[in-house]
Amino acid sequence: MHALPGFFVPWEPSPTAWLLTLLGIALYLRGQRLRPVSRWRQATWWIGLALSYVAMQSRWDYFSEHAFFLQRLQHLVLHHLGPFLIALAYPGPQLRAGIPLRLRTRLLRPARRLPPVRWALNVLLDPWVAALLFVGLIALWLYPPVEFVAMLDDRIYRLMNWSMLLDGLLFWWLVLDPRARPPARLSPGMRVVLPLLVALPQIMMGAFITFTTENLYPAFEVCGRVFPWLTFQTDQYLGGLIIWIPAAMMSVIASLLAMRRWLALDARRHVNARRRAAP
């Protein structure tokens, strides 16, 4: 009876995660009253936010330190599913509306006009930089020497999880932006292509880990595996499949959603053109 509530108790409490989660909840609730949205968008926002929080602030984090395939599931949620659902909800208008007007006009807008901030946004939101970061961070944290250090150093471990979450939000926000360009950063066609481009390296990494017979991640032997029956071959086999199949499937789903929105934008453009041409 106590196992399920105990699962949601943070393994390594993070005041930063609590503060950002509460801030997101407060801004969204306030903005939703000013700019109402459909129920399915509300549902995707809350589910994505809850999954991202649980993946970082629950006993799941403990199990991820003692089983490679559970860590892969954790990163699948932090880097793919949670940010994907948040971006699919397109909560930007609600979050902006939730910020007090005085704060937006006196602080946030002038800050966005600062040259260093504009330069950083232009670099991070470039499609090729975003794709490289998306795949590169996965490869970095899967590289066995880096993974070994991250498993034994709490600071690097936290950096690993935060980098996956923030990079996932950045990438999926670009891909699932429902607006036309501009103001969207990517063209509709690029939003279709980009998820498929990042899927191929993930498939290759997942297939390699699945079929290798070498113990790539001895850090889990040092930390101790959470399940007595779990050998390193089985652990890596399951972890490789998670990198290989669900992650690639999410890229396909994102590409299909982007294609659907491309068709909707094109239909809207034709309707507007006919209206302007009408007497």
Secondary structure, 3 states (H helix, E strand, C coil): CCHHHHHCCCCCCCHHHHHHHHHHHHHHHHHHHHCCCCHHHHHHHHHHHHHHHHHHCCCHHHHHCCCHHHHHHHHHHHHHHHHHHHHHCCCHHHHHHHCCHHHHHHHHHHHHCCHHHHHHHHHHCCHHHHHHHHHHHHHHHHCHHHHHHHHHCHHHHHHHHHHHHHHHHHHHHHHCCCCCCCCCCCCHHHHHHHHHHHHHHHHHHHHHHHHCCCCCCCHHHHHCCCCCCCCHHHHHHHHHHHHHHHHHHHHHHHHHHHHHHHHHHHHHHHHHHHHHHCC
